[in-house]
Amino acid sequence: MGRRLKLQRRGKGSPKYKATIHSKCDVNYNLFTDLVKGQVINMYTDPIRSAPLVEILLADGTKTNLLCAEGMITGQKIEFGRGAKQEVGNVLFLDEISPGTQIFNIEKNYGDGGKFARASGQYATIVSKKDIVLVKLPSGKIKEFPLNARATIGFIASSGRVNKPFVTAGNRFYAMRAKGKPYPRVRGVAMNAVDHPFGGSQHHVGHSKSTSRNDPAGRKVGSIAASRSGRKKK
């Protein structure tokens, strides 16, 4: 009997680092309903987020932080609340945003500060609104939101982040280690037969990759309980 597979030895695993302790600030909407105006006074990055942030000075002298929308600039005027213009960077209630508009940082309920579409380059789209608002999320799922939930107009900046190449294997290694993901991952067919069911000197599987749902852990690799396999015929 062979050794336990690498994924069995690794177990569930967990992230090596947790970045929450390095956060510079919280990103929340203030509890406002009437029209509030402000101005972007600073832009910066936060170690725990993939998107840049903007610091906004409100008319009453207080400051707040928001996720940066693509196209925002220092000195830009920002509006919050009822009656705000439907322009990039402004925060509006969902019942005041027209269908088809791109939005991000959407609240699940009024006052929670935003829960959906918060990663760099992401946006959601308002599909329709009546007693509730239907929003198409970045995943493609259509979700219901209350009329008094808030969102920011536009899409989040830094959309090209995922296009930057790693260049070196070391960069990829440290990025994956921070996420708790195994890297590099060796192909099963490149292993010895004692290490993996696909292993051996032939460098190909040599038998069907489909396995039963009830197979023992040492055999449960490949297409597990697949309903079909092979190329689809047109």
Buried (B, 14 or more C-beta within 10 A) or exposed (E): EEEEBBBEEEEEEEEEEEEEEEEEEEBBBBEBEEEBBBBBEEBEEBEEBBBBBBBBBBEEEEEBBBBBBBEBEEEBEBBBBBEBEEBBBBBBBBBBBEEEBBBBBBBBEBEEBBEBBBBBBBBBBBEEBEEBBBBBBBEEEEBEBBBBBBBBBBBBBBBEEEEEEEEEEEEBEBEBBEEEEEEEEEEBBEBEEEBBBBBBEEEEBEEEBEBEEEBEEBEBBBEEEEEEEEEEEE
